[in-house]
């Protein structure tokens, strides 16, 4: 979760730097956005997989640290809920832009 926040802060800093640096093409912007979105989805998937692995290990009796399993599951849940909320905001912004009259 902390890496997601750091990534967002880095994106904000990059935005500030981008205003003073040379303009980038729409294709470059699209590639950067696509790679950051893919990275975020990969991190989300990794947290879900880690939670599943630890839960399965607990069920099989391979580990006995319930606290660690619950913390990992909660981190995965928070990450998923955050991703869902970001997706909802993105869809709302898209709908709002589509309603604009030019």
Buried (B, 14 or more C-beta within 10 A) or exposed (E): EEEBEEBEEEEEEEEEEBEEEEEEEEEEEEEBEEEBEEEBEEBBEEBBEBBEEBBEBBEEEEBEEEEEBBEBBEBBEEBBEBBEEBEEEEEEEEEEEEEEEE
